[in-house]
């Protein structure tokens, strides 16, 4: 199924194929063991990201955000579509929908983590 991968380390937004209904593919693509879905889009798409990103924080980790967000997400994100019944589907979003993404450097993510009390 068609999904969109946001990779702040590479500063890319790209289309990827994920096996429909495969948690294993989501974990592998995000390089994590637990994910959350903090953003739902009006078109039914959902953003998946590493739920434990700050627990496994590394000084080389980068992030991203959008102009209207209060804070950046650490690590990769995956945009997957969703049916009205709650099942995974091809995402409806296009890569061009993410043209206003703001990439955050290692230093910026470190400072955000300190400000949020996630890094001591």
GIRAUR-V148071 format. One record per backbone hydrogen bond with DSSP energy under -0.5 kcal/mol. NH is the residue of the N-H (numbers start at 1). CO is the residue of the C=O. If there is no record, write none. Layout:
nh->NH co->CO
nh->NH co->CO
This chain:
nh->3 co->16
nh->4 co->79
nh->5 co->14
nh->6 co->4
nh->6 co->77
nh->7 co->5
nh->7 co->12
nh->8 co->6
nh->11 co->7
nh->12 co->7
nh->14 co->5
nh->16 co->3
nh->18 co->1
nh->22 co->19
nh->23 co->21
nh->26 co->22
nh->27 co->23
nh->28 co->24
nh->29 co->25
nh->30 co->26
nh->31 co->27
nh->32 co->27
nh->36 co->49
nh->39 co->47
nh->41 co->45
nh->44 co->41
nh->46 co->80
nh->47 co->39
nh->48 co->46
nh->48 co->78
nh->49 co->36
nh->50 co->76
nh->51 co->34
nh->52 co->34
nh->53 co->50
nh->55 co->52
nh->56 co->52
nh->57 co->54
nh->61 co->58
nh->63 co->104
nh->64 co->73
nh->65 co->102
nh->69 co->66
nh->73 co->64
nh->75 co->62
nh->77 co->6
nh->78 co->48
nh->79 co->4
nh->80 co->46
nh->80 co->78
nh->81 co->89
nh->83 co->87
nh->86 co->83
nh->89 co->81
nh->91 co->2
nh->97 co->94
nh->98 co->95
nh->99 co->96
nh->101 co->98
nh->102 co->65
nh->103 co->101
nh->104 co->63
nh->109 co->105
nh->110 co->106
nh->111 co->107
nh->112 co->108
nh->113 co->109
nh->114 co->110
nh->115 co->111
nh->116 co->112
nh->117 co->114
nh->118 co->113
nh->119 co->113
